[in-house]
């Protein structure tokens, strides 16, 4: 057997020393930045794990460049967490501040259910760099600090504080002393980096010995908060299920009355009523709608009597601020609604802005039959199926027949005809929409939704673009609704005022976070700007708001995926849209373009030929036929369809200033003539 003597103790000690030396050589002092996205669980609940993770990853990708811009190295990302290292603690803090500001700037443009926040922790000390990862106590302590950090906060360790306290660009305050971190025997003082404007006031008020200096980094401004409330659908406890229209209508009229007050933020009906028929904790509703108070109640109607209960809840501790039960004659229902609204104003201390003594809840008739017909019309119009919309139309017309000055019913009819005009000949619907809006204004000129509906008709149908814009401007002092912002945003867009249009659509979502049309147009607008990732977020929300919407909603999702280079996924969405609704010309136009882009020109031409044949049987938008015809390379055919769209007063023409659908035609003289004929601007 070969001789194999054991190694001496000296050899082992020398080898250990060599390994320790190599280990120490690979250790260095670094500032460790740990960032965690807050709210990702809610996103996963809303979108599902796969789509939710993709959405969170886009936030991570958005934040990562802010590491390298400040001289750092992205070590790794794990789900919704980021680890980075920097040579200096100051650089790490600057990066964390930039991330907080970036998220704060981005969130207002996102639906609130999809807004994320970050918490960040910075520590400084020796770390071992191995296989693209960081190891050492400095990392472990940073993780413990991050766990103690709140959303929108940056906490730093004493070692970081000592190295940046003399730098005048930072404002730092001691958050807590001798904090016991999980798993660590040592207790640490923790310091918060102030990246919001509050740092200015805090620094100015602090004594000279206080460890606070002026922050030099600007932060996004925030308006002071106002009281907020969601009025949930009142439960129908009547023996007849058909009385649901009555309980809904009672709650909605209280909601509408409260929206007249500028000192109170009221969530629109579509979002508040989305919680009907499902068990939800108060805290969950408050988080999704971002409100401080909730009004809920029930209605029991028997013969000519009604029992109404209502309670106002403070969501912070789920305590009742106020509650009441009313047992009255049915003829007293208007008085009950007013009493409830006034109680809310009193308990929330809302400024009535000189309206003391005025009725908050508007009623346009004392005729209970007309009122019931109106409530039934609103109830069915909010269900959106063709059968329900037909019922809504009948009920609303019966209401105005009994009460010709019922402004609320006329507004509903105006919106009904505008919506129908996107899927049928505008000449058959828009004159009726204009008349209904004018009748509503004649009865009550303070209704911003009526003013906006009329402005939309003046611009998009009568091509009086400036008149429509001026009407929106004139109505800016009226109590706004989500539809005021939707129609107003569209009028701004048609006038080439893209930034104002975007702001209006986003304001619509503040009022009504589930506003379908606002999400749809924002997806189109951001696609037109080349902001395809942002467009996809709004397009995906369309599916979440109404998974059965199909048609144009799926088409927007598909076309956005294609703009992002995900051709196969985009075509899948577009083909689903076509299968769901073969007559849907929006999906056909985008699908034709996708087929051409991937070499399937014959399929594209066949698809557009089928759509043209269908148009001979029923209406299809000439605008979208122009988009599809241009996609297959028929420039002159596309111009012919655009001329047809102008002749038919196709409402889609008004959106041209915010899209890139006709970039290939913008320099053509015929395109300029068409745009001039309808008075639209040609933007670069």
C-alpha positions as CSV (number, residue, x, y, z in Angstrom):
1,X,0.0,0.0,0.0
2,X,1.3,3.4,-0.8
3,X,2.5,5.5,2.1
4,X,-0.1,8.3,3.0
5,X,1.1,10.1,6.1
6,X,-1.3,12.5,7.8
7,X,-0.7,16.2,7.4
8,X,1.0,18.0,10.3
9,X,-0.8,20.4,12.5
10,X,1.5,23.2,11.2
11,X,0.4,22.4,7.6
12,X,-3.3,22.6,8.6
13,X,-2.8,25.9,10.4
14,X,-1.0,27.4,7.5
15,X,-3.7,26.3,5.1
16,X,-6.4,27.8,7.4
17,X,-4.5,31.1,7.5
18,X,-4.2,31.1,3.7
19,X,-8.0,30.5,3.4
20,X,-8.7,33.2,6.0
21,X,-6.5,35.6,4.1
22,X,-8.3,34.9,0.9
23,X,-11.6,35.4,2.6
24,X,-10.6,38.7,4.1
25,X,-9.3,39.8,0.7
26,X,-12.7,39.3,-0.8
27,X,-14.5,41.2,2.0
28,X,-14.9,44.9,1.7
29,X,-16.8,47.7,3.3
30,X,-20.1,48.3,1.5
31,X,-23.3,50.1,2.0
32,X,-26.1,47.6,1.6
33,X,-29.5,48.8,0.3
34,X,-32.5,46.5,0.7
35,X,-35.8,47.5,-0.9
36,X,-39.1,45.8,-0.6
37,X,-42.3,46.5,-2.6
38,X,-45.3,47.0,-0.4
39,X,-48.7,46.1,-1.8
40,X,-47.6,43.2,-4.1
41,X,-49.9,40.8,-2.2
42,X,-52.9,42.9,-3.2
43,X,-51.7,42.8,-6.8
44,X,-51.4,39.0,-6.7
45,X,-54.9,38.8,-5.3
46,X,-56.2,41.0,-8.1
47,X,-54.2,39.6,-11.0
48,X,-53.3,36.1,-10.0
49,X,-49.8,34.9,-9.3
50,X,-48.4,34.8,-12.9
51,X,-49.8,38.1,-14.1
52,X,-49.1,39.7,-10.7
53,X,-45.5,38.7,-10.7
54,X,-45.1,40.1,-14.2
55,X,-46.6,43.4,-13.0
56,X,-44.3,43.5,-9.9
57,X,-41.3,42.7,-12.1
58,X,-42.0,45.8,-14.2
59,X,-41.8,47.9,-11.0
60,X,-38.5,46.2,-10.1
61,X,-37.2,46.9,-13.7
62,X,-38.3,50.5,-13.3
63,X,-36.3,51.0,-10.1
64,X,-33.2,49.1,-11.0
65,X,-31.5,51.8,-13.1
66,X,-31.7,54.1,-10.1
67,X,-29.0,51.9,-8.5
68,X,-26.5,52.2,-11.3
69,X,-27.2,55.9,-11.8
70,X,-25.9,56.5,-8.3
71,X,-22.8,54.3,-8.6
72,X,-24.3,51.1,-7.1
73,X,-24.4,47.5,-8.2
74,X,-27.6,45.5,-8.4
75,X,-26.7,42.3,-6.5
76,X,-30.0,40.4,-7.0
77,X,-33.7,40.6,-7.0
78,X,-36.0,38.1,-5.4
79,X,-39.7,38.5,-6.3
80,X,-40.6,41.9,-5.0
81,X,-37.3,42.5,-3.2
82,X,-34.1,44.2,-4.4
83,X,-30.6,44.0,-2.9
84,X,-27.9,46.5,-4.0
85,X,-24.5,47.6,-2.7
86,X,-22.6,50.9,-2.9
87,X,-19.1,52.0,-2.0
88,X,-20.5,54.9,0.0
89,X,-23.5,55.1,2.3
90,X,-24.4,58.6,0.9
91,X,-24.8,57.0,-2.6
92,X,-27.0,54.3,-1.2
93,X,-29.2,56.8,0.5
94,X,-29.4,59.0,-2.7
95,X,-30.5,55.9,-4.6
96,X,-33.2,55.1,-2.0
97,X,-34.5,58.7,-2.1
98,X,-34.6,58.5,-5.9
99,X,-36.6,55.3,-5.8
100,X,-39.1,56.7,-3.3
101,X,-39.6,59.8,-5.5
102,X,-39.9,57.8,-8.6
103,X,-42.6,55.6,-7.1
104,X,-44.4,58.7,-5.7
105,X,-44.4,60.3,-9.1
106,X,-45.6,57.1,-10.9
107,X,-48.5,56.2,-8.5
108,X,-50.9,59.0,-9.4
109,X,-51.0,57.8,-13.0
110,X,-51.9,54.2,-11.9
111,X,-55.2,52.7,-10.7
112,X,-55.1,52.8,-7.0
113,X,-55.5,49.0,-6.7
114,X,-52.3,48.7,-8.7
115,X,-50.2,51.3,-6.9
116,X,-47.2,49.9,-5.0
117,X,-45.0,51.6,-2.4
118,X,-41.5,50.8,-1.2
119,X,-39.7,50.5,2.1
120,X,-35.9,50.8,2.1
121,X,-33.1,50.1,4.6
122,X,-29.4,51.0,4.4
123,X,-26.6,49.5,6.5
124,X,-22.8,49.8,6.2
125,X,-20.1,47.4,7.1
126,X,-17.9,44.5,5.8
127,X,-19.5,42.0,3.5
128,X,-18.3,39.0,1.6
129,X,-18.8,39.1,-2.1
130,X,-19.2,35.6,-3.5
131,X,-20.9,34.2,-6.6
132,X,-22.8,37.4,-7.3
133,X,-24.2,37.6,-3.8
134,X,-23.5,39.4,-0.5
135,X,-22.9,37.7,2.8
136,X,-22.2,38.9,6.3
137,X,-23.6,40.5,9.4
138,X,-24.1,43.8,7.5
139,X,-26.7,42.1,5.3
140,X,-28.4,40.4,8.2
141,X,-28.8,43.6,10.1
142,X,-30.0,45.4,7.0
143,X,-32.7,42.8,6.6
144,X,-33.8,43.3,10.3
145,X,-33.9,47.0,9.8
146,X,-36.0,46.6,6.6
147,X,-38.5,44.5,8.5
148,X,-39.0,47.4,11.0
149,X,-39.5,49.9,8.1
150,X,-42.9,51.2,7.1
151,X,-44.1,51.8,3.6
152,X,-42.8,55.0,2.0
153,X,-40.0,55.1,4.6
154,X,-36.2,54.9,4.5
155,X,-34.4,53.7,7.6
156,X,-30.7,53.7,8.2
157,X,-28.4,52.2,10.8
158,X,-26.1,54.2,13.1
159,X,-23.1,53.4,11.0
160,X,-24.8,55.0,8.0
161,X,-26.0,58.0,10.0
162,X,-22.6,58.8,11.3
163,X,-21.2,59.0,7.8
164,X,-23.9,61.2,6.3
165,X,-25.0,63.4,9.2
166,X,-22.5,66.1,8.2
167,X,-23.8,66.2,4.6
168,X,-26.2,69.1,4.1
169,X,-28.2,67.4,1.4
170,X,-29.9,65.0,3.8
171,X,-32.5,65.4,6.4
172,X,-32.5,62.7,9.1
173,X,-34.3,62.3,12.3
174,X,-34.0,59.6,15.0
175,X,-37.0,57.3,14.7
176,X,-36.3,55.1,17.6
177,X,-33.6,54.3,20.2
178,X,-32.3,51.0,21.4
179,X,-34.5,49.0,19.0
180,X,-34.3,45.3,19.6
181,X,-34.0,43.6,16.2
182,X,-35.2,40.1,15.7
183,X,-32.4,37.6,16.1
184,X,-29.9,40.2,17.3
185,X,-28.8,40.7,20.8
186,X,-27.4,44.1,20.1
187,X,-29.9,47.0,20.2
188,X,-29.7,49.8,17.6
189,X,-30.8,53.3,17.2
190,X,-32.7,53.7,13.9
191,X,-32.8,56.9,11.8
192,X,-35.4,57.9,9.1
193,X,-34.3,59.8,6.0
194,X,-36.8,62.5,5.3
195,X,-37.4,62.7,1.6
196,X,-40.8,64.5,1.6
197,X,-41.3,68.3,1.9
198,X,-42.1,67.8,5.6
199,X,-38.3,67.7,6.2
200,X,-38.1,71.4,5.5
201,X,-40.5,72.3,8.3
202,X,-39.1,69.8,10.6
203,X,-35.5,71.0,10.2
204,X,-36.6,74.6,10.6
205,X,-38.4,73.9,13.8
206,X,-35.7,71.6,15.3
207,X,-33.3,72.9,18.0
208,X,-29.7,73.5,17.0
209,X,-28.5,70.3,18.8
210,X,-31.0,68.1,17.0
211,X,-29.5,65.7,14.4
212,X,-31.5,67.2,11.5
213,X,-30.2,69.1,8.5
214,X,-32.0,70.6,5.5
215,X,-32.8,68.1,2.7
216,X,-31.8,69.2,-0.8
217,X,-33.8,66.6,-2.7
218,X,-37.2,67.9,-3.9
219,X,-40.2,65.6,-3.4
220,X,-43.6,65.4,-5.1
221,X,-46.1,67.8,-3.6
222,X,-49.2,66.4,-2.0
223,X,-52.5,68.3,-1.5
224,X,-54.0,68.1,2.0
225,X,-56.4,65.2,2.3
226,X,-60.2,65.8,2.5
227,X,-62.8,63.5,4.1
228,X,-63.7,60.6,1.9
229,X,-66.7,58.2,1.8
230,X,-68.0,55.3,-0.1
231,X,-71.8,54.7,-0.2
232,X,-72.4,51.0,-0.5
233,X,-75.5,49.6,-2.0
234,X,-78.2,49.3,0.6
235,X,-79.3,45.7,1.2
236,X,-82.8,44.9,-0.1
237,X,-84.6,43.2,2.8
238,X,-88.0,43.4,1.1
239,X,-89.9,40.2,0.4
240,X,-89.9,41.0,-3.3
241,X,-86.4,40.7,-4.9
242,X,-87.6,43.1,-7.6
243,X,-87.4,45.9,-5.1
244,X,-83.6,45.9,-5.4
245,X,-83.9,48.8,-7.9
246,X,-85.4,50.8,-5.0
247,X,-82.7,50.1,-2.4
248,X,-80.0,50.7,-5.0
249,X,-81.6,53.9,-6.1
250,X,-82.1,55.2,-2.6
251,X,-78.4,54.7,-1.9
252,X,-77.3,56.2,-5.2
253,X,-79.3,59.3,-4.8
254,X,-77.7,59.9,-1.4
255,X,-74.3,59.4,-3.1
256,X,-75.1,61.8,-5.9
257,X,-76.2,64.4,-3.3
258,X,-72.9,64.1,-1.5
259,X,-70.9,64.6,-4.7
260,X,-72.2,68.1,-4.8
261,X,-69.9,69.0,-1.9
262,X,-66.3,69.9,-2.9
263,X,-65.1,69.3,0.6
264,X,-65.9,65.6,0.5
265,X,-64.4,63.0,-1.8
266,X,-67.2,60.5,-2.8
267,X,-66.4,57.3,-4.6
268,X,-68.6,56.9,-7.7
269,X,-71.4,54.4,-7.9
270,X,-69.7,51.8,-10.2
271,X,-66.8,51.3,-7.8
272,X,-68.8,51.5,-4.6
273,X,-71.5,49.2,-5.9
274,X,-69.0,46.6,-7.1
275,X,-69.1,45.2,-3.5
276,X,-72.7,44.1,-3.8
277,X,-73.6,40.6,-2.9
278,X,-70.2,39.6,-1.5
279,X,-68.9,39.4,2.0
280,X,-66.1,42.0,2.5
281,X,-64.5,43.2,5.6
282,X,-64.8,47.0,6.2
283,X,-61.0,47.2,6.1
284,X,-60.8,45.5,2.7
285,X,-63.4,47.8,1.2
286,X,-61.6,50.8,2.6
287,X,-58.2,49.7,1.3
288,X,-59.5,49.1,-2.2
289,X,-61.5,52.3,-2.4
290,X,-59.1,54.3,-0.3
291,X,-61.8,56.0,1.9
292,X,-62.0,56.9,5.5
293,X,-65.7,56.3,6.0
294,X,-68.4,54.0,4.7
295,X,-72.1,54.4,4.6
296,X,-74.1,51.2,4.6
297,X,-77.7,50.4,5.2
298,X,-80.8,48.3,4.4
299,X,-84.3,48.9,3.0
300,X,-87.5,47.0,3.7
301,X,-90.5,48.0,1.7
302,X,-94.0,46.8,2.4
303,X,-97.0,48.2,0.7
304,X,-96.9,51.9,1.3
305,X,-94.4,51.9,4.2
306,X,-90.6,51.7,4.2
307,X,-88.1,50.9,6.9
308,X,-84.6,52.3,6.2
309,X,-81.5,51.7,8.4
310,X,-78.3,53.5,7.8
311,X,-74.9,53.6,9.6
312,X,-71.8,55.6,9.1
313,X,-68.6,53.7,9.9
314,X,-65.1,55.0,10.6
315,X,-62.9,52.5,8.8
316,X,-59.8,53.1,11.0
317,X,-61.4,51.3,14.0
318,X,-64.7,50.1,12.4
319,X,-66.6,52.1,14.9
320,X,-70.0,53.5,14.2
321,X,-70.0,57.3,14.0
322,X,-73.7,57.5,13.5
323,X,-76.7,55.2,12.9
324,X,-80.4,55.6,12.5
325,X,-83.5,53.7,11.7
326,X,-86.5,55.3,9.9
327,X,-90.0,53.8,9.8
328,X,-92.0,56.0,7.5
329,X,-94.6,56.2,4.9
330,X,-93.3,55.7,1.4
331,X,-94.1,59.3,0.5
332,X,-91.4,60.3,3.1
333,X,-88.6,58.6,1.3
334,X,-87.2,61.9,-0.1
335,X,-87.1,63.4,3.4
336,X,-85.3,60.3,4.7
337,X,-82.6,60.6,2.1
338,X,-82.0,64.3,2.9
339,X,-81.8,63.5,6.6
340,X,-79.2,60.8,6.0
341,X,-77.1,63.1,3.8
342,X,-77.3,66.0,6.3
343,X,-76.3,63.6,9.1
344,X,-73.2,62.6,7.2
345,X,-72.3,66.3,6.5
346,X,-72.7,67.0,10.2
347,X,-70.7,64.1,11.5
348,X,-67.8,64.5,9.0
349,X,-67.9,68.3,9.5
350,X,-68.0,68.9,5.8
351,X,-68.0,72.6,4.7
352,X,-71.4,73.3,3.0
353,X,-69.8,76.3,1.1
354,X,-72.7,78.6,1.6
355,X,-75.3,75.9,0.9
356,X,-76.7,75.8,4.4
357,X,-80.4,75.3,4.3
358,X,-80.3,74.0,0.7
359,X,-81.4,70.4,-0.1
360,X,-78.4,68.1,-0.8
361,X,-80.3,65.2,-2.5
362,X,-81.8,66.4,-5.7
363,X,-85.2,65.2,-6.7
364,X,-86.7,66.3,-10.0
365,X,-90.3,65.2,-9.3
366,X,-92.8,64.7,-6.5
367,X,-94.5,62.1,-8.6
368,X,-93.6,58.7,-7.0
369,X,-94.5,56.8,-10.2
370,X,-92.0,58.9,-12.3
371,X,-89.4,58.5,-9.5
372,X,-89.8,54.7,-9.5
373,X,-89.5,54.6,-13.3
374,X,-86.3,56.7,-13.1
375,X,-84.8,54.4,-10.4
376,X,-85.6,51.3,-12.5
377,X,-84.0,53.0,-15.6
378,X,-80.8,53.7,-13.7
379,X,-80.8,50.2,-12.2
380,X,-81.0,48.5,-15.6
381,X,-78.6,50.9,-17.3
382,X,-75.9,50.0,-14.9
383,X,-76.2,46.3,-15.8
384,X,-74.9,46.9,-19.3
385,X,-76.5,43.8,-21.0
386,X,-78.4,44.5,-24.2
387,X,-81.6,43.3,-22.6
388,X,-81.1,45.6,-19.5
389,X,-80.2,48.6,-21.7
390,X,-83.4,48.1,-23.7
391,X,-85.3,48.1,-20.4
392,X,-83.5,51.1,-19.1
393,X,-84.4,53.1,-22.3
394,X,-88.1,52.2,-21.9
395,X,-88.2,53.1,-18.2
396,X,-86.3,56.4,-18.6
397,X,-88.6,57.5,-21.5
398,X,-91.6,56.6,-19.4
399,X,-90.1,58.7,-16.5
400,X,-89.7,61.9,-18.7
401,X,-93.1,61.4,-20.2
402,X,-94.6,61.7,-16.7
403,X,-92.0,64.4,-15.6
404,X,-90.6,66.3,-18.6
405,X,-88.2,68.3,-16.5
406,X,-86.5,65.2,-14.8
407,X,-82.9,66.3,-15.4
408,X,-81.5,63.0,-14.0
409,X,-83.5,60.9,-16.4
410,X,-82.4,63.1,-19.4
411,X,-78.7,62.8,-18.4
412,X,-79.1,59.0,-18.3
413,X,-80.7,59.1,-21.8
414,X,-77.9,61.3,-23.2
415,X,-75.3,58.9,-22.0
416,X,-77.3,55.9,-23.3
417,X,-77.4,57.4,-26.8
418,X,-73.7,58.4,-26.8
419,X,-72.7,54.8,-25.9
420,X,-74.9,53.4,-28.6
421,X,-73.4,55.8,-31.2
422,X,-70.1,54.0,-31.0
423,X,-71.7,50.8,-32.3
424,X,-74.3,52.1,-34.7
425,X,-74.8,54.9,-37.1
426,X,-74.0,58.2,-35.2
427,X,-76.7,60.0,-37.2
428,X,-79.3,57.7,-35.6
429,X,-78.2,58.3,-32.0
430,X,-76.2,61.5,-31.5
431,X,-79.1,63.9,-32.3
432,X,-81.1,62.2,-29.6
433,X,-78.1,62.4,-27.2
434,X,-77.7,66.1,-27.9
435,X,-81.4,66.7,-27.3
436,X,-81.4,64.8,-24.1
437,X,-78.3,66.7,-22.8
438,X,-80.0,70.0,-23.7
439,X,-83.2,69.0,-21.9
440,X,-81.2,68.0,-18.8
441,X,-79.4,71.4,-18.8
442,X,-82.7,73.3,-19.3
443,X,-84.0,71.6,-16.2
444,X,-80.7,71.8,-14.1
445,X,-77.7,73.7,-15.6
446,X,-75.6,72.7,-12.6
447,X,-75.2,69.1,-13.7
448,X,-71.6,68.7,-14.9
449,X,-72.4,65.4,-16.5
450,X,-75.0,67.0,-18.7
451,X,-72.7,69.8,-19.7
452,X,-70.0,67.3,-20.5
453,X,-72.3,65.1,-22.6
454,X,-73.4,68.1,-24.6
455,X,-69.8,69.2,-25.0
456,X,-68.9,65.8,-26.3
457,X,-71.7,65.8,-28.8
458,X,-70.8,69.3,-30.0
459,X,-67.2,68.3,-30.6
460,X,-67.4,64.7,-31.8
461,X,-70.6,64.8,-33.7
462,X,-71.1,68.4,-34.8
463,X,-67.4,69.0,-35.1
464,X,-67.6,72.2,-33.1
465,X,-64.4,71.2,-31.3
466,X,-63.7,74.6,-29.8
467,X,-67.3,75.0,-28.6
468,X,-67.1,71.7,-26.8
469,X,-63.8,72.5,-25.2
470,X,-65.1,75.9,-24.0
471,X,-68.2,74.2,-22.5
472,X,-66.0,71.9,-20.5
473,X,-63.9,74.8,-19.3
474,X,-67.1,76.7,-18.3
475,X,-68.4,73.7,-16.4
476,X,-65.1,73.4,-14.4
477,X,-66.7,75.1,-11.4
478,X,-69.6,72.7,-11.1
479,X,-69.6,69.7,-8.8
480,X,-67.7,67.1,-11.0
481,X,-68.6,63.5,-11.7
482,X,-66.6,60.7,-13.3
483,X,-68.5,61.2,-16.5
484,X,-67.7,64.9,-16.6
485,X,-64.0,63.9,-16.5
486,X,-64.4,61.1,-19.1
487,X,-66.3,63.2,-21.7
488,X,-64.2,66.3,-20.9
489,X,-61.0,64.4,-21.3
490,X,-62.2,63.2,-24.7
491,X,-63.0,66.8,-25.8
492,X,-59.5,68.0,-24.7
493,X,-57.9,65.1,-26.6
494,X,-59.8,66.0,-29.8
495,X,-58.5,69.5,-29.5
496,X,-55.0,68.3,-29.3
497,X,-54.6,69.1,-25.6
498,X,-53.2,65.7,-24.7
499,X,-51.8,66.5,-21.3
500,X,-55.1,68.0,-20.1
501,X,-56.9,64.9,-21.5
502,X,-54.7,62.6,-19.6
503,X,-55.3,64.6,-16.4
504,X,-59.0,64.4,-16.9
505,X,-59.0,60.6,-17.4
506,X,-56.9,60.1,-14.3
507,X,-59.3,62.4,-12.3
508,X,-62.1,60.1,-13.5
509,X,-60.3,57.2,-12.0
510,X,-59.9,59.0,-8.7
511,X,-63.6,59.4,-8.5
512,X,-64.5,56.0,-10.0
513,X,-61.5,53.6,-9.7
514,X,-63.3,51.0,-11.9
515,X,-64.4,53.5,-14.7
516,X,-64.3,51.2,-17.8
517,X,-64.2,53.9,-20.5
518,X,-61.4,55.9,-18.7
519,X,-59.2,52.7,-18.6
520,X,-60.0,52.0,-22.3
521,X,-59.1,55.5,-23.5
522,X,-55.9,55.7,-21.3
523,X,-54.7,52.4,-22.8
524,X,-55.2,54.0,-26.3
525,X,-53.6,57.2,-25.3
526,X,-50.5,55.6,-23.8
527,X,-50.1,53.3,-26.8
528,X,-50.2,56.4,-28.9
529,X,-47.4,57.9,-26.9
530,X,-45.3,54.8,-27.1
531,X,-45.8,54.1,-23.3
532,X,-46.8,50.5,-24.0
533,X,-46.1,49.0,-20.6
534,X,-48.3,51.6,-19.0
535,X,-50.9,51.1,-21.7
536,X,-50.9,47.4,-20.9
537,X,-51.6,48.0,-17.2
538,X,-54.8,49.9,-18.1
539,X,-55.7,47.4,-20.8
540,X,-55.4,44.5,-18.3
541,X,-57.6,46.4,-15.9
542,X,-60.3,46.3,-18.4
543,X,-60.3,42.5,-18.2
544,X,-60.2,42.6,-14.4
545,X,-63.1,45.1,-14.2
546,X,-65.2,43.0,-16.6
547,X,-63.8,39.6,-17.5
548,X,-66.7,39.0,-19.8
549,X,-66.3,42.2,-21.8
550,X,-64.5,40.6,-24.7
551,X,-64.5,42.3,-28.0
552,X,-62.7,45.7,-28.0
553,X,-61.3,45.2,-24.5
554,X,-59.4,42.0,-25.6
555,X,-58.4,43.8,-28.8
556,X,-56.7,46.6,-26.8
557,X,-54.8,44.0,-24.7
558,X,-53.7,42.1,-27.8
559,X,-52.6,45.1,-29.8
560,X,-50.5,46.4,-26.8
561,X,-48.8,43.0,-26.4
562,X,-47.9,43.3,-30.1
563,X,-46.5,46.8,-29.6
564,X,-44.3,45.3,-26.8
565,X,-42.9,42.7,-29.3
566,X,-45.0,39.8,-27.8
567,X,-46.6,39.0,-31.2
568,X,-47.8,35.5,-30.4
569,X,-49.5,36.5,-27.2
570,X,-51.0,39.5,-28.9
571,X,-52.4,37.5,-31.8
572,X,-53.9,35.0,-29.3
573,X,-55.8,37.8,-27.6
574,X,-57.0,39.3,-30.9
575,X,-58.2,36.0,-32.3
576,X,-60.1,35.4,-29.1
577,X,-61.7,38.8,-29.5
578,X,-62.7,37.9,-33.1
579,X,-64.1,34.6,-32.1
580,X,-66.1,36.2,-29.2
581,X,-67.6,38.8,-31.5
582,X,-67.0,38.2,-35.2
583,X,-68.5,41.6,-36.0
584,X,-66.1,43.5,-33.7
585,X,-64.2,45.8,-36.1
586,X,-61.7,47.0,-33.6
587,X,-60.1,43.6,-33.1
588,X,-60.3,42.9,-36.8
589,X,-58.3,46.0,-37.6
590,X,-55.6,45.2,-35.1
591,X,-55.5,41.6,-36.0
592,X,-55.1,42.4,-39.7
593,X,-52.1,44.5,-38.8
594,X,-50.6,41.7,-36.6
595,X,-51.1,39.2,-39.4
596,X,-49.2,41.5,-41.9
597,X,-46.4,42.0,-39.4
598,X,-45.8,38.3,-39.1
599,X,-46.1,37.5,-42.8
600,X,-49.7,36.4,-43.0
601,X,-50.9,39.0,-45.5
602,X,-53.4,36.7,-47.1
603,X,-55.1,36.1,-43.7
604,X,-55.2,39.8,-43.1
605,X,-56.7,40.6,-46.5
606,X,-59.3,37.8,-46.1
607,X,-60.2,39.1,-42.6
608,X,-60.7,42.7,-43.8
609,X,-62.8,41.4,-46.8
610,X,-65.1,39.6,-44.3
611,X,-65.5,42.8,-42.3
612,X,-66.4,44.8,-45.4
613,X,-69.0,42.2,-46.3
614,X,-70.5,42.3,-42.8
615,X,-70.7,46.1,-43.0
616,X,-73.1,45.7,-45.9
617,X,-75.5,43.9,-43.5
618,X,-74.9,46.0,-40.3
619,X,-73.0,49.1,-39.2
620,X,-69.3,48.9,-38.7
621,X,-67.1,51.9,-37.9
622,X,-65.5,53.3,-41.1
623,X,-62.6,54.6,-38.9
624,X,-61.6,51.1,-37.9
625,X,-62.0,49.8,-41.4
626,X,-59.5,52.5,-42.4
627,X,-57.1,51.3,-39.7
628,X,-57.4,47.7,-41.0
629,X,-57.2,48.6,-44.7
630,X,-54.1,50.7,-44.0
631,X,-52.6,47.7,-42.2
632,X,-52.8,45.5,-45.4
633,X,-51.0,48.3,-47.4
634,X,-54.0,49.8,-49.2
635,X,-53.2,53.5,-48.7
636,X,-55.9,54.8,-51.0
637,X,-58.5,52.4,-49.6
638,X,-57.7,53.6,-46.1
639,X,-58.2,57.2,-47.2
640,X,-61.5,56.3,-48.8
641,X,-62.7,54.8,-45.5
642,X,-61.5,57.9,-43.6
643,X,-63.5,60.1,-46.0
644,X,-66.5,57.8,-45.3
645,X,-65.9,58.1,-41.6
646,X,-65.9,61.9,-42.0
647,X,-69.2,61.8,-44.0
648,X,-70.8,59.5,-41.4
649,X,-69.5,61.7,-38.5
650,X,-67.8,58.6,-37.0
651,X,-67.0,59.5,-33.4
652,X,-63.7,57.7,-33.5
653,X,-62.3,60.5,-35.6
654,X,-62.1,62.7,-32.6
655,X,-59.5,60.4,-31.0
656,X,-57.0,60.8,-33.9
657,X,-54.9,63.5,-32.2
658,X,-54.1,61.0,-29.4
659,X,-53.3,57.9,-31.5
660,X,-50.7,56.8,-34.1
661,X,-53.1,54.8,-36.2
662,X,-52.5,56.9,-39.3
663,X,-48.9,57.8,-39.0
664,X,-48.3,56.4,-42.5
665,X,-50.8,58.9,-43.9
666,X,-50.0,62.0,-42.1
667,X,-47.9,63.5,-44.9
668,X,-50.5,62.7,-47.6
669,X,-52.5,65.7,-49.0
670,X,-55.8,63.8,-48.8
671,X,-55.3,63.0,-45.1
672,X,-54.7,66.7,-44.5
673,X,-57.9,67.6,-46.4
674,X,-59.9,65.1,-44.4
675,X,-58.6,66.4,-41.1
676,X,-59.3,70.0,-42.3
677,X,-62.8,69.1,-43.4
678,X,-63.7,68.0,-39.9
679,X,-61.6,70.7,-38.2
680,X,-59.1,68.3,-36.4
681,X,-55.5,69.3,-35.8
682,X,-52.7,67.2,-37.2
683,X,-50.2,66.7,-34.4
684,X,-46.5,65.8,-35.1
